[in-house]
């Protein structure tokens, strides 16, 4: 069921290539459509304006004739009847109507094409119509009509109505042919834009496909492979860099996990082999009760070591869980420090090491730590135990508290023991990590103490730092945010 739903979703989800193609096609189609429509509108509007200007010019000419030569019928007849005849592509009609509605003069057969009734209301004597009116003639042709009043000069004077019509059938044919050509251009442009869209989408997504092929070859055995950032487009550089960074972290985590698994197997194998060996020796022949007791006591030590390792691993697992809750409260860390010193005094005396708390120089304010007291003691105990373990007799281990310039509280543990080599400082907080032979020979530790300290500080959103000089000592500082 889940597989079928996933398959349906994949079918319904468009690829980026298809989306880019469709978006490019739609945008190109929109641009072409708007462009062709605009060009068609410009042509049609230009023709209408030119026709209107032509009719307006004729009205002006007829007004001039009626005003200047009202009695010259030949000039008027020539303009109305004969001047309209040469127009083959655009037939021009003119009519002069008298005050009582009588026809003074008109173009031949004009009444059949453009009767008086279809003309609009005339413009004033000093006005020219802004635009012509479009009407359909009785013969099916489209006409542009313009009407205006004209004053007649001379003694008799009077007013006449000028009615002019222009047959624009040839312009309709022109615009129709132009529209067909624009449609053909639009269809060709659509097909071309679709093809270009597919090409651009494929070309633009080639780097992503190359990244995909590179990623497909990366496995647990080839974590060293990287995408690099030199050959990718600018938009993919950040993606490639982020992916390479993720691979760096994965490779580091994978190596740490492999090392951790090997160290864990080693840590558990040693006590188990000891238990098996001692048990086999004890069972090889009959022994006295005291001898069996010695075997059990020795086994108990190994059991304790195993229990300590397991408890430490469980603590680290819980600390790394995002659901782990830290019960913080504010307290004076000096009391907890003195309790830890009191607990480890016996161990320090046995090793001949001086363990003490260093009072801060006056005037020092009473420090307040916002932390879980139990986890605070746990982290401090691990540091003190570690310092005592690697400090030779006659040495010293000091514990102190200070306030950083940013207000954070620093709790530090320093010793003058064997120190740590610089190349090992960055890894001493790894689980089961042993610095050198001198530390490895000390079998009392599990190699998890400092890892637990780091986890505790991460739970408190704090930090831990190490400053060590081989042969001179080590100082570990815990920083608790205010």
C-alpha positions as CSV (number, residue, x, y, z in Angstrom):
1,X,0.0,0.0,0.0
2,X,2.8,2.4,0.9
3,X,4.7,1.6,-2.3
4,X,1.6,2.3,-4.4
5,X,0.9,5.6,-2.7
6,X,4.6,6.6,-3.2
7,X,4.4,5.7,-6.9
8,X,1.2,7.8,-7.3
9,X,2.8,10.7,-5.6
10,X,5.9,10.4,-7.9
11,X,3.6,10.4,-11.0
12,X,1.7,13.4,-9.7
13,X,4.9,15.3,-8.8
14,X,6.5,17.2,-11.8
15,X,10.2,17.1,-12.2
16,X,12.2,20.4,-12.2
17,X,12.9,19.9,-15.9
18,X,9.2,19.7,-16.7
19,X,8.4,22.7,-14.5
20,X,11.1,24.8,-16.1
21,X,9.9,23.8,-19.5
22,X,6.3,24.6,-18.8
23,X,7.2,27.9,-17.0
24,X,9.4,29.0,-20.0
25,X,6.7,27.9,-22.4
26,X,3.9,29.8,-20.5
27,X,6.1,32.9,-20.2
28,X,7.1,32.9,-23.8
29,X,3.5,32.3,-24.9
30,X,2.3,35.2,-22.8
31,X,5.0,37.5,-24.1
32,X,4.3,36.5,-27.7
33,X,0.5,36.8,-27.2
34,X,0.8,40.3,-25.7
35,X,3.3,41.4,-28.3
36,X,1.1,40.2,-31.3
37,X,-2.0,41.6,-29.7
38,X,-0.3,45.0,-29.2
39,X,1.0,45.0,-32.8
40,X,-2.4,44.2,-34.1
41,X,-4.0,46.9,-32.0
42,X,-1.4,49.5,-33.0
43,X,-2.0,48.8,-36.7
44,X,-5.8,48.9,-36.4
45,X,-5.7,52.0,-34.3
46,X,-3.3,53.7,-36.7
47,X,-5.6,53.0,-39.6
48,X,-8.6,54.3,-37.8
49,X,-6.8,57.5,-36.8
50,X,-5.5,58.1,-40.3
51,X,-9.0,57.6,-41.7
52,X,-10.4,60.0,-39.1
53,X,-7.7,62.6,-40.0
54,X,-8.6,62.1,-43.7
55,X,-12.3,62.7,-43.0
56,X,-11.5,65.7,-40.7
57,X,-9.4,67.2,-43.5
58,X,-12.2,66.8,-46.0
59,X,-14.6,68.5,-43.5
60,X,-12.2,71.4,-43.2
61,X,-11.9,71.7,-47.0
62,X,-15.7,71.6,-47.5
63,X,-16.2,74.2,-44.8
64,X,-13.6,76.4,-46.5
65,X,-15.3,76.1,-49.9
66,X,-18.8,76.8,-48.4
67,X,-17.4,79.9,-46.6
68,X,-15.2,81.3,-49.4
69,X,-17.1,80.3,-52.5
70,X,-20.6,79.5,-51.6
71,X,-22.0,80.3,-55.1
72,X,-19.3,78.3,-57.0
73,X,-21.3,75.1,-57.6
74,X,-18.6,73.7,-59.9
75,X,-15.9,73.7,-57.2
76,X,-18.3,72.1,-54.7
77,X,-19.4,69.5,-57.2
78,X,-15.9,68.7,-58.1
79,X,-15.0,68.1,-54.5
80,X,-18.1,66.1,-53.6
81,X,-18.6,64.1,-56.8
82,X,-15.5,64.0,-58.9
83,X,-12.8,64.0,-56.2
84,X,-14.3,60.9,-54.6
85,X,-14.1,58.9,-57.8
86,X,-10.3,58.2,-57.9
87,X,-10.4,56.4,-54.5
88,X,-10.2,52.7,-55.5
89,X,-9.0,51.1,-52.3
90,X,-11.0,53.3,-50.0
91,X,-14.3,54.6,-51.5
92,X,-15.0,58.1,-50.2
93,X,-18.6,59.6,-50.0
94,X,-19.6,63.1,-49.2
95,X,-23.1,64.8,-48.7
96,X,-24.2,68.3,-48.0
97,X,-27.6,68.6,-46.4
98,X,-29.6,71.9,-46.3
99,X,-31.4,73.5,-43.4
100,X,-34.7,71.8,-44.1
101,X,-33.2,68.3,-44.6
102,X,-32.9,68.6,-48.4
103,X,-29.9,67.1,-50.1
104,X,-27.9,70.0,-51.6
105,X,-25.3,67.7,-53.2
106,X,-24.0,64.1,-52.6
107,X,-21.7,61.5,-54.1
108,X,-23.4,59.3,-56.7
109,X,-25.3,56.4,-55.2
110,X,-24.3,57.5,-51.7
111,X,-27.9,57.2,-50.5
112,X,-27.8,53.4,-51.3
113,X,-24.7,52.9,-49.2
114,X,-24.9,55.5,-46.5
115,X,-28.4,57.0,-46.0
116,X,-28.8,60.2,-43.9
117,X,-30.3,58.3,-41.0
118,X,-27.2,56.3,-40.1
119,X,-25.0,59.3,-39.5
120,X,-24.2,60.5,-36.0
121,X,-25.1,63.9,-34.5
122,X,-23.1,66.6,-36.2
123,X,-20.3,68.5,-34.5
124,X,-20.5,72.2,-34.0
125,X,-19.5,74.9,-36.4
126,X,-16.0,75.3,-35.0
127,X,-15.6,71.7,-33.9
128,X,-14.2,68.6,-35.7
129,X,-15.3,65.2,-34.4
130,X,-12.6,63.5,-32.3
131,X,-13.1,60.1,-33.8
132,X,-15.2,58.7,-36.7
133,X,-18.1,56.4,-36.1
134,X,-18.1,52.9,-37.5
135,X,-21.2,51.6,-39.1
136,X,-22.1,48.7,-41.5
137,X,-23.4,49.7,-44.9
138,X,-26.3,48.0,-46.7
139,X,-23.9,46.3,-49.0
140,X,-22.1,44.7,-46.0
141,X,-19.1,46.9,-46.1
142,X,-17.8,48.7,-43.0
143,X,-18.0,52.5,-43.1
144,X,-16.4,55.3,-41.0
145,X,-18.8,58.2,-40.6
146,X,-18.2,61.8,-39.6
147,X,-20.8,64.6,-39.4
148,X,-20.2,68.3,-38.8
149,X,-21.9,71.7,-39.3
150,X,-20.6,74.2,-41.8
151,X,-21.4,77.9,-42.2
152,X,-22.2,79.2,-45.7
153,X,-20.7,82.5,-46.6
154,X,-22.3,85.3,-48.6
155,X,-25.3,87.4,-48.2
156,X,-27.8,84.6,-47.8
157,X,-25.5,82.7,-45.4
158,X,-27.0,79.8,-43.4
159,X,-25.8,76.5,-42.0
160,X,-25.3,73.2,-43.8
161,X,-24.7,69.6,-42.5
162,X,-21.7,67.8,-43.9
163,X,-21.9,64.0,-43.9
164,X,-18.8,62.1,-44.9
165,X,-18.3,58.3,-45.2
166,X,-15.3,56.2,-45.9
167,X,-15.5,52.6,-47.0
168,X,-12.8,50.7,-45.1
169,X,-13.5,47.3,-46.4
170,X,-10.0,47.1,-47.9
171,X,-8.6,47.9,-44.4
172,X,-10.6,45.1,-42.9
173,X,-9.1,42.8,-45.4
174,X,-5.7,44.1,-44.6
175,X,-6.1,43.7,-40.8
176,X,-7.6,40.2,-41.4
177,X,-4.6,39.1,-43.4
178,X,-2.3,40.7,-40.8
179,X,-4.2,38.9,-38.0
180,X,-3.7,35.6,-39.8
181,X,0.0,36.3,-40.2
182,X,0.3,37.2,-36.5
183,X,-1.5,33.9,-35.5
184,X,1.0,32.0,-37.7
185,X,3.9,33.8,-36.1
186,X,2.4,33.1,-32.6
187,X,2.0,29.4,-33.3
188,X,5.5,29.2,-34.7
189,X,6.8,31.1,-31.7
190,X,5.0,28.8,-29.3
191,X,6.5,25.7,-30.9
192,X,10.0,27.3,-31.0
193,X,9.7,28.5,-27.4
194,X,8.7,25.0,-26.3
195,X,11.7,23.5,-28.0
196,X,14.0,26.1,-26.6
197,X,12.4,25.6,-23.2
198,X,13.2,21.9,-23.3
199,X,16.8,22.6,-24.4
200,X,17.4,25.3,-21.7
201,X,15.9,23.1,-19.0
202,X,18.1,20.1,-20.0
203,X,21.2,22.4,-20.3
204,X,20.5,24.1,-17.0
205,X,19.9,20.9,-15.1
206,X,23.0,19.2,-16.4
207,X,25.0,20.2,-13.3
208,X,22.3,18.7,-11.0
209,X,22.4,15.5,-13.0
210,X,26.2,15.4,-12.7
211,X,25.9,16.0,-8.9
212,X,23.4,13.1,-8.8
213,X,25.7,10.8,-10.6
214,X,28.5,11.7,-8.4
215,X,26.5,11.2,-5.2
216,X,25.3,7.8,-6.5
217,X,28.9,6.5,-6.5
218,X,29.5,7.6,-2.9
219,X,29.2,4.7,-0.4
220,X,30.4,3.7,3.0
221,X,33.7,2.6,1.4
222,X,34.1,5.8,-0.7
223,X,33.4,8.6,1.8
224,X,36.5,10.3,0.7
225,X,34.9,11.4,-2.6
226,X,33.9,15.0,-2.8
227,X,31.9,17.2,-5.2
228,X,34.2,20.1,-5.1
229,X,33.2,23.7,-5.9
230,X,35.2,24.8,-8.9
231,X,33.1,23.4,-11.8
232,X,29.6,24.1,-10.5
233,X,27.4,27.2,-11.4
234,X,27.4,29.9,-8.7
235,X,23.9,28.8,-7.5
236,X,25.2,25.3,-6.8
237,X,28.5,26.2,-5.2
238,X,26.8,26.6,-1.7
239,X,25.0,23.3,-2.2
240,X,28.2,21.4,-3.2
241,X,30.1,23.0,-0.3
242,X,27.3,22.0,2.2
243,X,27.2,18.5,0.8
244,X,31.0,18.2,1.0
245,X,30.8,19.5,4.6
246,X,28.2,16.8,5.4
247,X,30.5,14.2,3.9
248,X,33.4,15.4,6.0
249,X,31.3,15.1,9.1
250,X,30.0,11.7,8.0
251,X,33.4,10.4,7.3
252,X,34.7,11.7,10.6
253,X,31.7,10.2,12.4
254,X,32.1,6.9,10.5
255,X,35.8,6.7,11.4
256,X,35.0,7.5,15.0
257,X,32.3,4.9,15.1
258,X,34.5,2.3,13.6
259,X,37.2,3.1,16.1
260,X,34.7,3.2,18.9
261,X,33.4,-0.2,18.0
262,X,36.9,-1.6,17.9
263,X,37.7,0.0,21.3
264,X,34.5,-1.2,22.8
265,X,35.1,-4.7,21.7
266,X,38.6,-4.5,23.1
267,X,37.4,-3.1,26.4
268,X,34.8,-5.8,26.8
269,X,36.9,-8.7,25.5
270,X,39.7,-8.2,28.1
271,X,37.6,-8.7,31.2
272,X,35.6,-11.4,29.6
273,X,38.7,-13.3,28.6
274,X,40.1,-12.9,32.1
275,X,36.9,-14.3,33.6
276,X,36.9,-17.2,31.2
277,X,40.6,-18.0,31.9
278,X,40.2,-17.8,35.7
279,X,37.1,-19.9,35.6
280,X,38.7,-22.6,33.4
281,X,41.8,-22.7,35.7
282,X,39.5,-23.0,38.7
283,X,37.5,-25.8,37.2
284,X,40.6,-27.7,35.8
285,X,40.9,-29.6,39.2
286,X,39.5,-29.8,42.7
287,X,40.6,-26.8,44.8
288,X,40.3,-25.7,48.4
289,X,37.5,-23.3,49.4
290,X,40.0,-20.5,49.9
291,X,41.2,-20.8,46.3
292,X,37.6,-20.6,45.0
293,X,37.1,-17.5,47.1
294,X,40.1,-15.9,45.5
295,X,38.7,-16.7,42.0
296,X,35.4,-15.2,42.9
297,X,37.0,-12.0,44.3
298,X,39.1,-11.6,41.2
299,X,36.0,-12.2,39.1
300,X,34.1,-9.6,41.1
301,X,36.7,-7.0,40.1
302,X,36.2,-7.8,36.5
303,X,32.4,-7.7,37.0
304,X,32.7,-4.3,38.5
305,X,34.8,-3.0,35.6
306,X,32.3,-4.3,33.1
307,X,29.4,-2.7,35.1
308,X,31.3,0.6,35.2
309,X,31.8,0.5,31.4
310,X,28.2,-0.4,30.8
311,X,26.9,2.3,33.1
312,X,29.1,4.9,31.5
313,X,27.9,3.9,28.0
314,X,24.3,4.1,29.2
315,X,24.9,7.5,30.6
316,X,26.4,8.7,27.3
317,X,23.5,7.3,25.3
318,X,21.0,9.1,27.6
319,X,23.0,12.3,27.4
320,X,22.9,12.2,23.6
321,X,19.1,11.8,23.5
322,X,17.3,15.0,22.6
323,X,14.6,14.1,25.2
324,X,17.1,14.2,28.1
325,X,16.1,16.8,30.7
326,X,18.6,18.6,32.9
327,X,17.2,19.7,36.3
328,X,19.2,23.0,36.6
329,X,19.2,25.2,39.6
330,X,21.5,27.9,40.9
331,X,24.0,27.0,43.7
332,X,27.4,27.9,45.1
333,X,29.9,25.5,43.4
334,X,32.4,25.9,46.2
335,X,30.4,23.5,48.5
336,X,30.3,20.9,45.8
337,X,34.0,21.3,45.1
338,X,34.9,20.8,48.8
339,X,32.6,17.7,48.9
340,X,34.5,16.2,45.9
341,X,37.9,17.1,47.5
342,X,36.8,15.4,50.8
343,X,35.7,12.3,48.8
344,X,39.1,12.0,47.0
345,X,41.4,13.0,49.9
346,X,42.1,9.3,50.8
347,X,43.0,8.5,47.2
348,X,45.2,11.6,47.0
349,X,47.0,10.7,50.3
350,X,47.6,7.2,49.1
351,X,49.3,8.4,45.9
352,X,51.2,11.2,47.7
353,X,49.4,14.0,45.8
354,X,48.2,17.2,47.4
355,X,44.6,17.9,46.6
356,X,43.3,21.4,47.4
357,X,40.9,24.2,46.6
358,X,42.3,27.5,45.4
359,X,40.5,30.5,46.7
360,X,40.2,33.3,44.1
361,X,42.0,36.6,44.9
362,X,39.9,39.3,46.5
363,X,37.7,41.1,45.8
364,X,36.0,38.1,44.3
365,X,32.2,37.8,44.2
366,X,30.6,34.6,45.3
367,X,30.2,32.5,42.1
368,X,26.8,31.1,41.2
369,X,26.4,28.1,38.8
370,X,23.2,27.3,37.0
371,X,23.5,23.6,36.6
372,X,22.3,20.2,37.7
373,X,24.2,19.6,41.0
374,X,24.5,15.8,40.5
375,X,25.9,16.2,37.0
376,X,28.2,18.9,38.2
377,X,29.7,16.6,40.8
378,X,29.9,13.8,38.3
379,X,31.9,15.9,35.8
380,X,34.2,17.3,38.5
381,X,34.7,13.9,40.0
382,X,35.8,12.5,36.6
383,X,38.3,15.4,36.2
384,X,39.8,15.0,39.7
385,X,40.0,11.2,39.4
386,X,41.8,11.6,36.0
387,X,44.2,14.2,37.4
388,X,45.1,12.1,40.4
389,X,45.6,9.0,38.2
390,X,48.2,10.7,36.0
391,X,50.0,12.8,38.6
392,X,53.1,11.3,40.2
393,X,53.8,11.2,43.9
394,X,54.8,14.6,45.4
395,X,52.6,16.4,42.8
396,X,49.6,18.5,43.3
397,X,46.0,18.8,42.0
398,X,44.2,22.2,42.4
399,X,40.6,23.1,41.9
400,X,39.3,26.6,41.5
401,X,36.4,28.8,40.3
402,X,36.7,32.0,38.4
403,X,34.4,34.4,36.5
404,X,35.1,35.0,32.8
405,X,34.9,38.5,31.2
406,X,31.5,37.6,29.7
407,X,30.1,36.6,33.1
408,X,30.3,32.8,32.6
409,X,31.5,30.7,35.5
410,X,34.7,28.7,34.9
411,X,35.5,25.7,37.1
412,X,39.0,24.4,36.5
413,X,41.1,21.4,37.6
414,X,44.9,21.6,37.1
415,X,47.8,19.2,37.9
416,X,51.5,19.1,37.4
417,X,51.4,15.5,36.1
418,X,52.7,13.9,33.0
419,X,50.7,16.2,30.6
420,X,49.4,15.4,27.1
421,X,51.0,15.7,23.7
422,X,49.5,18.4,21.5
423,X,48.4,15.9,18.8
424,X,46.3,14.1,21.3
425,X,44.5,17.0,23.0
426,X,41.7,17.2,20.4
427,X,40.8,13.5,20.9
428,X,41.0,13.0,24.6
429,X,37.2,13.4,24.9
430,X,36.6,10.6,22.4
431,X,35.3,7.4,23.9
432,X,37.9,4.8,24.9
433,X,40.6,7.0,23.5
434,X,44.0,6.4,25.2
435,X,46.7,9.1,24.8
436,X,49.9,7.2,25.2
437,X,51.5,4.1,26.6
438,X,51.9,5.6,30.0
439,X,48.1,6.2,30.2
440,X,47.2,2.9,28.5
441,X,49.1,1.0,31.1
442,X,46.8,2.4,33.8
443,X,44.0,-0.2,33.7
444,X,41.8,1.4,36.4
445,X,40.1,3.7,33.9
446,X,37.6,2.8,31.2
447,X,38.5,5.6,28.8
448,X,35.0,7.1,29.1
449,X,35.5,9.7,31.9
450,X,36.4,12.7,29.7
451,X,33.7,11.7,27.2
452,X,31.1,11.8,30.0
453,X,32.5,15.3,31.0
454,X,32.0,16.6,27.5
455,X,28.5,15.2,27.3
456,X,27.6,16.8,30.6
457,X,28.8,20.2,29.4
458,X,26.9,19.8,26.2
459,X,23.7,19.1,28.2
460,X,24.3,22.4,30.0
461,X,25.1,24.3,26.7
462,X,28.6,24.9,28.1
463,X,32.0,24.0,27.0
464,X,35.2,22.2,28.1
465,X,38.7,23.1,27.2
466,X,42.2,21.6,27.8
467,X,45.5,23.3,28.2
468,X,48.4,20.9,28.6
469,X,52.2,20.8,28.4
470,X,53.9,17.4,28.3
471,X,55.9,16.8,31.5
472,X,54.5,19.9,33.2
473,X,50.9,19.3,33.7
474,X,47.3,19.8,32.4
475,X,44.5,22.2,33.2
476,X,40.9,21.4,32.2
477,X,38.3,24.2,32.4
478,X,34.5,23.8,32.5
479,X,32.6,26.9,31.3
480,X,29.0,27.1,32.6
481,X,26.9,29.9,30.9
482,X,25.1,32.3,33.2
